[in-house]
Amino acid sequence: MSALILALDTTSREEALRIASLTADHLDAIKIGYPLVLGAGLSIAGEIAALGVPVIADFKVADIPNTNTLICDQVFAAGCSAVICHAFPGGDSLEACVASAHAHGGECFVVCEMSHPGGAEWFSGGVAERFSGMAVTAGADGIIAPATRPARVAALREIIGTKKIYSPGVGAQGAAPEDVKALVDGVIVGRAIYGAADPSAAAREYRDRCR
C-alpha cells in the first residue's frame, strides 16, 4: 500500500484550488512547484493546506546553505509540510534543508534520481546511490526515486532502508502504481489527475490502485 500524492502543476490559482477541492478527499498530500507558485504566489500553499491536505514544496532547493535555509524557512512559514531538495550542492547545503524542515516540524526529501528519460543520463554511474547515502547521512526523511525505473527504486531502497521513498512518473510518463507501490511510500501522479475530465474520479481510481 502506498500513499497518493498529486503533483499539482497548474499555473492558475483558481484552477489549482478547484482541483484541490475536488481531489483532496482522495489524496494523502499535494505537491506544488514553481509552475503554480510563480502563477499564484506562495500563499497558495496555505490555501491548499486549509483544505486539510498536507502540502509538499517541490522547489528542488539547490543553493549554498544560507540560501537553502532562507528558502526552506519561507516554505514552512507558508504552510507546507515538506520540502524537496537536491543533494548535488553538497552535504552542508543538504543539511541546511533538513535542519530547517525539522526545526519547523516538517520533512525533507532528496531528489536521488529523476523520472524523465534524461534523468538516466546524470543520475547514473553510482550518482543516485551516492545521493541516497547523503540523504541518510544528513538525516533526511526520504528520497525521490523514479516509478519509470522500478529496478532503480529497488536499488536505492537497499541504501536508505526504512526512510520514505516518493516516486514520480506515474500516469503521463508511462509508469503505473502497480509498478512500484510495493517498493515506495508514496506514488506521485500529476497530469493524469489534474488534467482529467473528472479529477475527482481520476484521483479516486489512482488511490484505489495504490492500495
MIDOSE-1310 file (N, C-alpha, C; in nm, 2 decimals, decimal comma, always signed):
residues 211
msal	+0,08/-0,12/+0,00/+0,00/+0,00/+0,00/+0,09/+0,12/+0,00; +0,05/+0,22/-0,08/+0,13/+0,34/-0,09/+0,04/+0,46/-0,09; +0,09/+0,57/-0,03/+0,02/+0,70/-0,03/+0,00/+0,75/-0,18; -0,10/+0,84/-0,20/-0,12/+0,90/-0,33/-0,09/+1,05/-0,31
ilal	+0,00/+1,10/-0,39/+0,04/+1,24/-0,39/+0,01/+1,30/-0,53; -0,07/+1,41/-0,53/-0,10/+1,48/-0,65/+0,01/+1,59/-0,68; +0,07/+1,58/-0,80/+0,16/+1,69/-0,84/+0,08/+1,79/-0,91; +0,05/+1,90/-0,84/-0,05/+2,00/-0,89/+0,03/+2,11/-0,97
dtts	+0,05/+2,09/-1,10/+0,13/+2,18/-1,17/+0,05/+2,27/-1,27; -0,07/+2,30/-1,23/-0,14/+2,41/-1,30/-0,07/+2,54/-1,26; -0,11/+2,65/-1,34/-0,05/+2,78/-1,32/-0,15/+2,88/-1,27; -0,27/+2,84/-1,25/-0,38/+2,93/-1,21/-0,42/+2,90/-1,07
reea	-0,43/+3,00/-0,99/-0,48/+2,99/-0,85/-0,62/+2,93/-0,85; -0,71/+2,98/-0,93/-0,85/+2,94/-0,93/-0,85/+2,79/-0,97; -0,78/+2,75/-1,07/-0,78/+2,61/-1,12/-0,72/+2,52/-1,02; -0,61/+2,56/-0,96/-0,55/+2,48/-0,85/-0,64/+2,46/-0,74
lria	-0,71/+2,56/-0,69/-0,80/+2,54/-0,58/-0,92/+2,46/-0,62; -0,97/+2,47/-0,74/-1,08/+2,39/-0,79/-1,04/+2,24/-0,78; -0,92/+2,21/-0,84/-0,88/+2,07/-0,85/-0,85/+2,02/-0,71; -0,78/+2,10/-0,63/-0,75/+2,05/-0,49/-0,88/+2,02/-0,41
slta	-0,98/+2,11/-0,43/-1,11/+2,08/-0,36/-1,17/+1,96/-0,40; -1,17/+1,93/-0,53/-1,23/+1,81/-0,59/-1,16/+1,68/-0,55; -1,03/+1,69/-0,53/-0,95/+1,57/-0,51/-0,90/+1,54/-0,37; -0,91/+1,64/-0,28/-0,84/+1,64/-0,15/-0,88/+1,51/-0,07
dhld	-1,01/+1,47/-0,08/-1,05/+1,36/+0,00/-0,99/+1,23/-0,04; -0,93/+1,22/-0,16/-0,87/+1,10/-0,21/-0,72/+1,10/-0,21; -0,66/+1,21/-0,15/-0,52/+1,23/-0,16/-0,46/+1,22/-0,02; -0,33/+1,19/-0,01/-0,25/+1,19/+0,11/-0,17/+1,32/+0,12
aiki	-0,14/+1,38/+0,00/-0,07/+1,51/+0,00/-0,08/+1,57/-0,14; -0,05/+1,70/-0,15/-0,05/+1,77/-0,27/+0,09/+1,83/-0,29; +0,16/+1,81/-0,40/+0,29/+1,86/-0,42/+0,27/+1,98/-0,52; +0,33/+2,09/-0,48/+0,33/+2,21/-0,56/+0,47/+2,25/-0,60
gypl	+0,49/+2,31/-0,71/+0,62/+2,35/-0,76/+0,62/+2,49/-0,82; +0,72/+2,52/-0,89/+0,74/+2,65/-0,95/+0,62/+2,69/-1,04; +0,57/+2,61/-1,13/+0,46/+2,65/-1,22/+0,35/+2,71/-1,14; +0,30/+2,65/-1,04/+0,19/+2,71/-0,96/+0,23/+2,83/-0,88
vlga	+0,34/+2,82/-0,81/+0,38/+2,93/-0,72/+0,41/+3,05/-0,80; +0,47/+3,04/-0,91/+0,50/+3,16/-0,99/+0,38/+3,22/-1,05; +0,27/+3,13/-1,07/+0,15/+3,19/-1,12/+0,06/+3,24/-1,02; +0,06/+3,18/-0,90/-0,04/+3,21/-0,80/+0,02/+3,27/-0,67
glsi	+0,15/+3,27/-0,66/+0,21/+3,32/-0,53/+0,23/+3,21/-0,43; +0,32/+3,22/-0,34/+0,35/+3,12/-0,24/+0,23/+3,10/-0,14; +0,15/+3,20/-0,13/+0,03/+3,19/-0,04/-0,06/+3,08/-0,08; -0,05/+3,03/-0,20/-0,14/+2,92/-0,25/-0,11/+2,80/-0,16
agei	+0,01/+2,78/-0,10/+0,03/+2,67/-0,02/-0,06/+2,67/+0,10; -0,08/+2,78/+0,17/-0,16/+2,78/+0,28/-0,31/+2,76/+0,25; -0,35/+2,81/+0,13/-0,49/+2,79/+0,09/-0,52/+2,65/+0,06; -0,42/+2,58/+0,00/-0,44/+2,43/-0,02/-0,44/+2,36/+0,11
aalg	-0,34/+2,39/+0,19/-0,33/+2,32/+0,32/-0,46/+2,34/+0,41; -0,53/+2,45/+0,39/-0,66/+2,48/+0,46/-0,77/+2,38/+0,42; -0,75/+2,31/+0,31/-0,84/+2,21/+0,27/-0,82/+2,08/+0,35; -0,72/+2,07/+0,43/-0,70/+1,95/+0,51/-0,60/+1,85/+0,45
vpvi	-0,53/+1,89/+0,35/-0,43/+1,80/+0,29/-0,29/+1,86/+0,30; -0,19/+1,78/+0,34/-0,05/+1,83/+0,35/+0,00/+1,88/+0,22; +0,08/+1,98/+0,22/+0,14/+2,04/+0,10/+0,29/+2,02/+0,10; +0,34/+1,96/-0,01/+0,49/+1,94/-0,03/+0,54/+2,04/-0,12
adfk	+0,64/+2,12/-0,09/+0,70/+2,22/-0,18/+0,81/+2,15/-0,26; +0,78/+2,13/-0,39/+0,88/+2,07/-0,48/+0,96/+2,18/-0,54; +1,05/+2,24/-0,47/+1,13/+2,35/-0,52/+1,27/+2,30/-0,56; +1,29/+2,17/-0,54/+1,43/+2,12/-0,57/+1,54/+2,21/-0,53
vadi	+1,53/+2,25/-0,40/+1,62/+2,35/-0,35/+1,77/+2,31/-0,37; +1,85/+2,40/-0,43/+1,99/+2,36/-0,46/+2,08/+2,49/-0,46; +2,12/+2,53/-0,34/+2,20/+2,65/-0,33/+2,29/+2,64/-0,22; +2,36/+2,74/-0,18/+2,45/+2,74/-0,06/+2,37/+2,72/+0,06
pntn	+2,43/+2,68/+0,17/+2,35/+2,65/+0,29/+2,26/+2,77/+0,34; +2,32/+2,89/+0,35/+2,24/+3,00/+0,40/+2,12/+3,03/+0,31; +2,13/+3,03/+0,18/+2,02/+3,05/+0,09/+1,92/+2,94/+0,10; +1,97/+2,81/+0,11/+1,87/+2,70/+0,13/+1,79/+2,72/+0,26
tlic	+1,85/+2,76/+0,36/+1,78/+2,79/+0,49/+1,67/+2,89/+0,47; +1,71/+3,00/+0,40/+1,61/+3,11/+0,38/+1,49/+3,06/+0,30; +1,52/+2,98/+0,19/+1,41/+2,93/+0,11/+1,32/+2,84/+0,19; +1,38/+2,74/+0,26/+1,31/+2,64/+0,33/+1,23/+2,71/+0,45
dqvf	+1,28/+2,81/+0,51/+1,21/+2,87/+0,62/+1,08/+2,94/+0,56; +1,09/+3,00/+0,44/+0,97/+3,06/+0,38/+0,87/+2,95/+0,34; +0,92/+2,84/+0,29/+0,83/+2,73/+0,25/+0,74/+2,69/+0,37; +0,81/+2,67/+0,49/+0,73/+2,62/+0,60/+0,64/+2,73/+0,66
aagc	+0,69/+2,85/+0,66/+0,61/+2,96/+0,71/+0,48/+2,98/+0,63; +0,49/+2,94/+0,50/+0,37/+2,95/+0,41/+0,27/+2,84/+0,43; +0,30/+2,74/+0,51/+0,21/+2,63/+0,54/+0,24/+2,50/+0,48; +0,36/+2,48/+0,42/+0,40/+2,35/+0,37/+0,44/+2,25/+0,48
savi	+0,42/+2,13/+0,45/+0,46/+2,02/+0,55/+0,59/+1,96/+0,52; +0,64/+1,97/+0,39/+0,76/+1,91/+0,35/+0,82/+1,99/+0,23; +0,95/+1,97/+0,21/+1,02/+2,04/+0,10/+1,11/+1,93/+0,03; +1,13/+1,95/-0,10/+1,21/+1,86/-0,18/+1,34/+1,94/-0,22
chaf	+1,45/+1,88/-0,20/+1,58/+1,95/-0,24/+1,67/+1,86/-0,32; +1,78/+1,92/-0,37/+1,88/+1,84/-0,44/+2,00/+1,82/-0,35; +2,07/+1,71/-0,37/+2,19/+1,68/-0,30/+2,32/+1,73/-0,36; +2,32/+1,76/-0,49/+2,44/+1,79/-0,56/+2,52/+1,91/-0,51
pggd	+2,45/+2,02/-0,45/+2,53/+2,13/-0,40/+2,62/+2,09/-0,28; +2,60/+1,97/-0,22/+2,69/+1,92/-0,12/+2,62/+1,89/+0,01; +2,69/+1,82/+0,10/+2,63/+1,78/+0,23/+2,59/+1,89/+0,32; +2,67/+2,00/+0,32/+2,63/+2,11/+0,41/+2,50/+2,18/+0,36
slea	+2,49/+2,19/+0,23/+2,36/+2,25/+0,17/+2,24/+2,16/+0,20; +2,26/+2,03/+0,19/+2,16/+1,94/+0,21/+2,12/+1,94/+0,36; +2,22/+1,95/+0,45/+2,19/+1,95/+0,59/+2,11/+2,08/+0,63; +2,14/+2,19/+0,56/+2,06/+2,31/+0,59/+1,92/+2,29/+0,56
cvas	+1,88/+2,22/+0,45/+1,74/+2,20/+0,42/+1,68/+2,11/+0,53; +1,75/+2,01/+0,56/+1,70/+1,91/+0,67/+1,68/+1,98/+0,80; +1,77/+2,07/+0,84/+1,76/+2,14/+0,96/+1,64/+2,23/+0,97; +1,62/+2,30/+0,86/+1,51/+2,39/+0,85/+1,38/+2,32/+0,86
ahah	+1,37/+2,21/+0,78/+1,25/+2,13/+0,79/+1,22/+2,08/+0,93; +1,32/+2,02/+0,99/+1,29/+1,97/+1,12/+1,27/+2,07/+1,23; +1,33/+2,19/+1,21/+1,30/+2,30/+1,31/+1,16/+2,34/+1,30; +1,09/+2,32/+1,19/+0,95/+2,36/+1,17/+0,86/+2,24/+1,18
ggec	+0,91/+2,13/+1,22/+0,82/+2,01/+1,24/+0,78/+1,95/+1,11; +0,86/+1,98/+1,00/+0,83/+1,93/+0,87/+0,93/+1,82/+0,82; +0,92/+1,78/+0,70/+1,00/+1,68/+0,64/+1,08/+1,73/+0,52; +1,20/+1,66/+0,49/+1,28/+1,70/+0,38/+1,31/+1,57/+0,30
fvvc	+1,28/+1,59/+0,17/+1,31/+1,48/+0,07/+1,41/+1,52/-0,03; +1,50/+1,42/-0,06/+1,61/+1,45/-0,15/+1,59/+1,38/-0,29; +1,60/+1,46/-0,39/+1,60/+1,40/-0,53/+1,72/+1,32/-0,55; +1,70/+1,19/-0,57/+1,82/+1,10/-0,59/+1,82/+1,05/-0,74
emsh	+1,71/+1,04/-0,80/+1,70/+1,01/-0,94/+1,57/+1,06/-1,00; +1,57/+1,12/-1,12/+1,45/+1,18/-1,17/+1,39/+1,08/-1,27; +1,26/+1,11/-1,30/+1,18/+1,01/-1,37/+1,18/+1,02/-1,52; +1,22/+1,14/-1,58/+1,21/+1,16/-1,72/+1,33/+1,08/-1,79
pgga	+1,32/+1,06/-1,92/+1,43/+0,99/-1,99/+1,57/+1,04/-1,96; +1,58/+1,18/-1,96/+1,71/+1,24/-1,94/+1,76/+1,22/-1,80; +1,68/+1,18/-1,71/+1,72/+1,15/-1,57/+1,82/+1,04/-1,56; +1,82/+0,95/-1,66/+1,91/+0,84/-1,66/+2,05/+0,88/-1,70
ewfs	+2,06/+1,00/-1,75/+2,19/+1,05/-1,80/+2,28/+1,09/-1,69; +2,23/+1,18/-1,61/+2,32/+1,24/-1,50/+2,31/+1,15/-1,37; +2,19/+1,10/-1,34/+2,18/+1,02/-1,21/+2,22/+0,88/-1,23; +2,33/+0,85/-1,30/+2,37/+0,72/-1,33/+2,52/+0,70/-1,28
ggva	+2,57/+0,58/-1,30/+2,71/+0,55/-1,26/+2,74/+0,57/-1,12; +2,64/+0,54/-1,03/+2,66/+0,55/-0,89/+2,62/+0,68/-0,83; +2,58/+0,78/-0,91/+2,55/+0,91/-0,86/+2,42/+0,90/-0,77; +2,32/+0,84/-0,82/+2,20/+0,83/-0,74/+2,22/+0,75/-0,61
erfs	+2,31/+0,65/-0,61/+2,34/+0,58/-0,49/+2,41/+0,67/-0,39; +2,50/+0,76/-0,44/+2,58/+0,85/-0,36/+2,48/+0,95/-0,29; +2,39/+1,00/-0,38/+2,29/+1,10/-0,32/+2,21/+1,03/-0,21; +2,17/+0,91/-0,23/+2,09/+0,83/-0,13/+2,17/+0,82/+0,00
gmav	+2,30/+0,79/-0,01/+2,38/+0,79/+0,11/+2,39/+0,92/+0,18; +2,40/+1,03/+0,10/+2,40/+1,16/+0,15/+2,27/+1,19/+0,23; +2,16/+1,15/+0,17/+2,03/+1,17/+0,24/+2,02/+1,10/+0,37; +2,08/+0,98/+0,38/+2,08/+0,91/+0,51/+2,17/+0,98/+0,61
taga	+2,29/+1,02/+0,56/+2,38/+1,09/+0,65/+2,33/+1,22/+0,70; +2,26/+1,30/+0,62/+2,20/+1,43/+0,66/+2,08/+1,42/+0,74; +2,02/+1,30/+0,76/+1,90/+1,28/+0,84/+1,78/+1,32/+0,77; +1,78/+1,32/+0,63/+1,66/+1,35/+0,56/+1,55/+1,24/+0,58
dgii	+1,43/+1,28/+0,56/+1,32/+1,19/+0,59/+1,29/+1,09/+0,48; +1,34/+1,12/+0,36/+1,33/+1,03/+0,25/+1,39/+1,08/+0,12; +1,36/+1,01/+0,01/+1,42/+1,04/-0,12/+1,31/+1,04/-0,23; +1,34/+1,10/-0,34/+1,26/+1,09/-0,46/+1,33/+1,00/-0,56
apat	+1,26/+0,89/-0,61/+1,31/+0,80/-0,70/+1,21/+0,76/-0,80; +1,25/+0,72/-0,92/+1,15/+0,72/-1,04/+1,07/+0,59/-1,05; +0,94/+0,61/-1,06/+0,85/+0,50/-1,09/+0,87/+0,44/-1,23; +0,93/+0,53/-1,31/+0,95/+0,48/-1,45/+1,07/+0,38/-1,46
rpar	+1,14/+0,36/-1,35/+1,25/+0,27/-1,35/+1,25/+0,19/-1,21; +1,16/+0,10/-1,20/+1,14/+0,03/-1,07/+1,26/-0,04/-1,02; +1,34/-0,09/-1,10/+1,47/-0,16/-1,06/+1,56/-0,06/-0,99; +1,56/+0,07/-1,03/+1,64/+0,17/-0,97/+1,58/+0,20/-0,83
vaal	+1,45/+0,20/-0,82/+1,39/+0,23/-0,69/+1,43/+0,12/-0,59; +1,42/+0,00/-0,64/+1,46/-0,12/-0,55/+1,61/-0,11/-0,51; +1,69/-0,06/-0,60/+1,84/-0,05/-0,56/+1,86/+0,06/-0,46; +1,79/+0,17/-0,47/+1,80/+0,28/-0,38/+1,74/+0,25/-0,24
reii	+1,64/+0,17/-0,24/+1,58/+0,12/-0,12/+1,68/+0,05/-0,03; +1,77/-0,03/-0,10/+1,87/-0,10/-0,02/+1,96/-0,01/+0,05; +1,98/+0,11/+0,00/+2,07/+0,21/+0,07/+2,00/+0,28/+0,18; +1,87/+0,33/+0,16/+1,81/+0,41/+0,26/+1,73/+0,34/+0,36
gtkk	+1,71/+0,21/+0,35/+1,64/+0,13/+0,45/+1,50/+0,17/+0,46; +1,46/+0,21/+0,58/+1,32/+0,24/+0,61/+1,28/+0,38/+0,59; +1,37/+0,47/+0,54/+1,33/+0,60/+0,51/+1,23/+0,60/+0,39; +1,15/+0,71/+0,38/+1,05/+0,71/+0,28/+1,10/+0,73/+0,14
iysp	+1,03/+0,67/+0,04/+1,05/+0,69/-0,10/+0,92/+0,74/-0,16; +0,93/+0,86/-0,22/+0,82/+0,91/-0,30/+0,86/+0,90/-0,45; +0,77/+0,85/-0,53/+0,80/+0,81/-0,66/+0,72/+0,87/-0,77; +0,78/+0,97/-0,85/+0,71/+1,03/-0,96/+0,72/+0,95/-1,09
gvga	+0,64/+0,99/-1,19/+0,64/+0,93/-1,32/+0,52/+0,84/-1,35; +0,43/+0,84/-1,26/+0,31/+0,76/-1,28/+0,20/+0,84/-1,36; +0,15/+0,78/-1,46/+0,05/+0,84/-1,54/+0,10/+0,89/-1,67; +0,12/+1,02/-1,69/+0,16/+1,08/-1,82/+0,30/+1,03/-1,86
qgaa	+0,39/+1,00/-1,77/+0,52/+0,95/-1,81/+0,52/+0,80/-1,83; +0,41/+0,73/-1,81/+0,40/+0,59/-1,85/+0,41/+0,49/-1,74; +0,45/+0,52/-1,62/+0,45/+0,42/-1,51/+0,31/+0,41/-1,45; +0,30/+0,29/-1,38/+0,17/+0,26/-1,32/+0,19/+0,24/-1,17
pedv	+0,09/+0,27/-1,08/+0,11/+0,25/-0,94/+0,16/+0,11/-0,91; +0,11/+0,01/-0,98/+0,14/-0,13/-0,96/+0,29/-0,16/-0,98; +0,35/-0,07/-1,06/+0,50/-0,10/-1,08/+0,58/-0,08/-0,96; +0,54/+0,01/-0,87/+0,63/+0,04/-0,76/+0,56/+0,05/-0,62
kalv	+0,43/+0,03/-0,61/+0,37/+0,06/-0,49/+0,42/-0,03/-0,37; +0,47/-0,15/-0,41/+0,52/-0,24/-0,30/+0,66/-0,19/-0,25; +0,72/-0,10/-0,33/+0,86/-0,05/-0,30/+0,86/+0,08/-0,24; +0,76/+0,16/-0,25/+0,76/+0,30/-0,21/+0,66/+0,33/-0,11
dgvi	+0,67/+0,45/-0,05/+0,58/+0,50/+0,05/+0,47/+0,60/-0,01; +0,51/+0,65/-0,13/+0,41/+0,75/-0,19/+0,43/+0,74/-0,34; +0,32/+0,74/-0,41/+0,32/+0,75/-0,56/+0,27/+0,89/-0,60; +0,35/+0,95/-0,69/+0,32/+1,09/-0,73/+0,26/+1,08/-0,87
vgra	+0,14/+1,14/-0,88/+0,06/+1,15/-1,01/+0,03/+1,29/-1,04; +0,05/+1,34/-1,16/+0,03/+1,48/-1,19/-0,08/+1,49/-1,30; -0,04/+1,50/-1,42/-0,13/+1,53/-1,53/-0,25/+1,43/-1,55; -0,23/+1,30/-1,51/-0,33/+1,20/-1,52/-0,45/+1,23/-1,43
iyga	-0,42/+1,31/-1,32/-0,53/+1,35/-1,23/-0,58/+1,50/-1,26; -0,48/+1,59/-1,26/-0,53/+1,73/-1,27/-0,57/+1,77/-1,41; -0,53/+1,69/-1,51/-0,57/+1,71/-1,65/-0,69/+1,63/-1,69; -0,74/+1,55/-1,60/-0,85/+1,46/-1,63/-0,98/+1,54/-1,64
adps	-1,08/+1,48/-1,72/-1,21/+1,55/-1,74/-1,28/+1,55/-1,60; -1,26/+1,45/-1,52/-1,31/+1,44/-1,39/-1,20/+1,41/-1,29; -1,13/+1,51/-1,24/-1,02/+1,49/-1,15/-1,05/+1,41/-1,02; -1,17/+1,43/-0,97/-1,21/+1,35/-0,85/-1,21/+1,21/-0,88
aaar	-1,27/+1,17/-0,99/-1,28/+1,03/-1,03/-1,14/+0,97/-1,06; -1,06/+1,05/-1,12/-0,92/+1,00/-1,15/-0,84/+0,98/-1,02; -0,86/+1,08/-0,93/-0,79/+1,06/-0,80/-0,83/+0,94/-0,73; -0,96/+0,92/-0,73/-1,02/+0,80/-0,66/-0,97/+0,67/-0,72
eyrd	-0,96/+0,67/-0,85/-0,91/+0,55/-0,92/-0,76/+0,52/-0,88; -0,68/+0,63/-0,89/-0,54/+0,61/-0,85/-0,52/+0,57/-0,71; -0,60/+0,63/-0,62/-0,60/+0,59/-0,48/-0,62/+0,45/-0,46; -0,72/+0,40/-0,53/-0,76/+0,25/-0,52/-0,64/+0,17/-0,57
rcr	-0,58/+0,21/-0,68/-0,47/+0,14/-0,74/-0,34/+0,14/-0,65; -0,33/+0,24/-0,57/-0,22/+0,24/-0,48/-0,23/+0,16/-0,35; -0,35/+0,11/-0,33/-0,38/+0,03/-0,21/-0,34/-0,11/-0,22
